[in-house]
Amino acid sequence: MPPPALEVRRLMVSFGDVKILCCLDLKVEKGEIVTLVGRNGTGKTTLLRAICGLQEIDSGEILVNGDEVTDILTSRRGIGMIFQQPLLMPQLDVGGNLALGISREVPRSKVKGIIKNALSDLRLEGYERRRVDSLSGGESQRIAVMRAMLAEPVFMLMDEPLVSQDRWARERFGIDIRTLLKKRGIAALLVTHDEEEAMRISDRVVKIDSIQEREEE
């Protein structure tokens, strides 16, 4: 039986004397999309940051595809991370931003075609030469998500990727995110406050309080 795409074991994270995550266990199987929900302050974003190596942990283990990555640099974990606000390179056009996600081992003759197909998947055909500062917030986030996917990560983390969009755009892009992940066979862990949105995107919804043990005061 293949190992999970992601496994977190007994993870603990504290800020000073305050325990944010306590003895947390979580598995995401290959190709599975899991959404994490919970109240503000329960550690959802902290968990994502710990998984990708941006947050120091007190103890525990993080495994990707069965390989422990707890002490490995963020850039070597094989994880794509999407934040609430898209992080695009303003000096590059849309095509240039997407190209950043494509491996340098891919022949340059194929890069243009990959970008064209990616924009077609996003329903943004013809955007190759668009300046990123001319994009709407939703378009920018679509480009950021696709750039991360073009890097062919083992796993994707998404921290409320739809939060800055209006209701109609959130519903449409949520479905698109699910389609894109499934098409590429990428497992993912998302965070949202919207349980309807979670059900629409995910194979499984997990409440953060249900996967960790709080110590008694």
Legacy VTK file of the C-alpha trace (Angstrom):
# vtk DataFile Version 3.0
C-alpha trace
ASCII
DATASET POLYDATA
POINTS 217 float
0.000 0.000 0.000
1.537 3.366 -0.990
2.320 5.872 1.759
0.087 8.924 2.219
0.932 12.033 0.220
1.189 13.835 3.572
1.422 12.565 7.127
1.769 14.713 10.242
2.564 12.927 13.491
2.178 14.329 17.004
2.959 17.858 15.874
3.407 20.517 18.552
3.884 24.259 17.974
4.031 26.957 20.640
4.311 30.722 20.582
6.073 31.469 23.848
4.066 29.784 26.592
0.975 29.411 24.428
0.432 26.044 22.743
-1.057 26.592 19.291
-0.931 23.009 18.025
-0.814 20.101 20.445
-0.177 16.445 19.528
-1.756 16.868 16.094
-2.061 13.911 13.702
-3.198 14.167 10.093
-3.018 12.090 6.906
-3.842 13.074 3.333
-3.832 10.225 0.847
-2.439 10.435 -2.678
-4.727 12.450 -4.926
-6.972 13.438 -2.007
-8.186 16.987 -1.370
-8.726 17.752 2.318
-10.028 21.038 3.692
-9.289 22.126 7.247
-11.909 24.208 9.040
-12.103 25.736 12.504
-12.410 28.915 14.516
-9.949 31.793 14.246
-6.904 31.179 16.395
-7.069 27.377 16.324
-3.839 27.063 14.330
-4.970 26.327 10.770
-2.491 28.670 9.075
0.196 27.742 11.609
-0.208 24.104 10.586
0.250 24.920 6.900
3.334 27.004 7.667
4.792 24.191 9.777
4.199 21.614 7.036
6.040 23.666 4.425
8.860 24.649 6.802
8.035 28.314 7.380
7.125 27.775 11.046
9.462 26.279 13.652
7.935 23.334 15.491
8.491 22.109 19.045
8.240 18.412 18.208
6.653 15.936 15.844
7.234 14.574 12.359
6.170 15.642 8.871
6.316 13.115 6.020
5.713 13.703 2.314
5.260 10.587 0.177
6.607 8.552 3.076
9.836 10.556 3.364
10.418 12.587 6.505
10.931 16.284 5.681
10.733 17.737 9.192
14.256 19.156 9.082
14.537 19.720 5.324
14.584 23.174 3.713
11.258 24.477 2.445
12.491 24.514 -1.159
13.317 20.793 -1.030
10.071 19.457 0.445
8.223 19.125 -2.871
5.354 21.236 -1.548
3.546 24.073 -3.318
2.165 26.845 -1.083
-0.614 29.279 -1.982
-1.250 32.197 0.365
-4.351 34.365 0.749
-2.840 37.039 -1.500
-1.189 36.032 -4.802
2.577 36.529 -4.860
3.413 37.322 -8.479
6.564 38.903 -9.866
5.484 42.411 -10.994
8.371 42.824 -13.437
7.218 39.772 -15.420
4.134 39.326 -17.559
1.687 36.465 -17.041
3.654 34.097 -19.251
6.870 34.948 -17.447
5.284 34.265 -14.064
3.973 30.902 -15.216
7.358 30.008 -16.678
8.882 30.339 -13.203
6.975 27.220 -12.182
8.270 25.088 -15.039
11.359 22.964 -14.417
14.537 24.130 -16.136
14.909 20.562 -17.398
11.918 21.083 -19.699
13.148 22.022 -23.210
12.552 25.702 -23.945
10.781 24.726 -27.152
8.003 23.168 -25.051
7.569 25.957 -22.500
5.359 28.119 -24.714
2.965 25.230 -25.320
2.799 24.370 -21.617
1.923 27.972 -20.775
-0.725 28.102 -23.508
-2.361 24.899 -22.228
-2.226 26.159 -18.632
-3.998 29.388 -19.575
-6.606 27.380 -21.463
-7.259 25.331 -18.318
-7.773 28.617 -16.449
-10.020 30.029 -19.191
-7.520 32.867 -19.581
-6.520 32.249 -23.183
-4.368 34.979 -24.707
-3.121 36.355 -21.392
0.542 35.472 -21.997
1.685 39.082 -22.439
-0.636 40.695 -19.908
1.003 42.761 -17.167
0.218 41.256 -13.787
-0.746 44.675 -12.393
-3.587 44.750 -14.941
-5.149 41.555 -13.586
-8.076 41.359 -11.212
-7.519 39.769 -7.805
-9.192 36.578 -8.955
-7.113 36.391 -12.140
-3.911 36.958 -10.164
-4.754 34.137 -7.781
-5.517 31.814 -10.691
-2.073 32.523 -12.133
-0.436 31.957 -8.736
-2.219 28.619 -8.316
-1.299 27.445 -11.803
2.341 28.510 -11.398
2.545 26.349 -8.266
0.976 23.408 -10.091
3.358 23.712 -13.050
6.215 23.042 -10.628
4.687 19.542 -10.253
4.710 19.489 -6.462
4.130 16.286 -4.550
1.630 18.160 -2.410
-0.183 21.512 -2.338
-1.047 23.731 0.634
-3.610 26.517 0.173
-4.395 29.095 2.842
-7.848 30.514 2.039
-7.025 30.933 -1.664
-10.493 32.338 -2.438
-10.881 34.806 0.415
-10.342 37.984 -1.636
-12.963 37.153 -4.293
-16.676 37.823 -4.460
-19.189 35.026 -3.871
-19.760 34.125 -7.515
-16.025 34.054 -8.297
-15.310 31.985 -5.174
-17.800 29.323 -6.175
-16.523 29.128 -9.739
-12.826 29.153 -8.872
-13.362 26.648 -6.055
-14.694 24.165 -8.595
-11.791 25.024 -10.914
-9.242 24.358 -8.170
-10.725 20.910 -7.562
-10.716 20.150 -11.307
-7.103 21.279 -11.738
-5.850 19.282 -8.753
-7.666 16.142 -9.863
-6.482 16.505 -13.466
-2.869 16.628 -12.276
-3.250 14.057 -9.507
-1.969 16.474 -6.862
-3.022 15.938 -3.249
-3.832 19.092 -1.307
-4.650 20.530 2.098
-6.713 23.731 2.097
-7.844 26.095 4.825
-11.151 27.953 4.761
-13.710 29.407 7.169
-16.554 28.578 4.779
-17.869 25.039 5.346
-20.012 25.148 2.193
-16.909 26.031 0.216
-15.024 23.217 1.922
-17.678 20.678 0.918
-17.651 21.942 -2.668
-13.892 21.616 -3.125
-12.913 18.674 -0.947
-13.008 14.930 -0.756
-12.920 15.268 3.029
-13.459 18.086 5.533
-11.576 18.001 8.845
-12.135 20.156 11.922
-8.803 21.088 13.450
-10.044 20.497 17.006
-10.817 16.889 16.103
-7.239 16.026 15.119
-5.322 17.331 18.081
-5.228 16.645 21.788
-5.468 19.695 24.041
-3.669 19.404 27.351
-5.750 20.160 30.410
-4.951 23.434 32.132
LINES 1 218
217 0 1 2 3 4 5 6 7 8 9 10 11 12 13 14 15 16 17 18 19 20 21 22 23 24 25 26 27 28 29 30 31 32 33 34 35 36 37 38 39 40 41 42 43 44 45 46 47 48 49 50 51 52 53 54 55 56 57 58 59 60 61 62 63 64 65 66 67 68 69 70 71 72 73 74 75 76 77 78 79 80 81 82 83 84 85 86 87 88 89 90 91 92 93 94 95 96 97 98 99 100 101 102 103 104 105 106 107 108 109 110 111 112 113 114 115 116 117 118 119 120 121 122 123 124 125 126 127 128 129 130 131 132 133 134 135 136 137 138 139 140 141 142 143 144 145 146 147 148 149 150 151 152 153 154 155 156 157 158 159 160 161 162 163 164 165 166 167 168 169 170 171 172 173 174 175 176 177 178 179 180 181 182 183 184 185 186 187 188 189 190 191 192 193 194 195 196 197 198 199 200 201 202 203 204 205 206 207 208 209 210 211 212 213 214 215 216
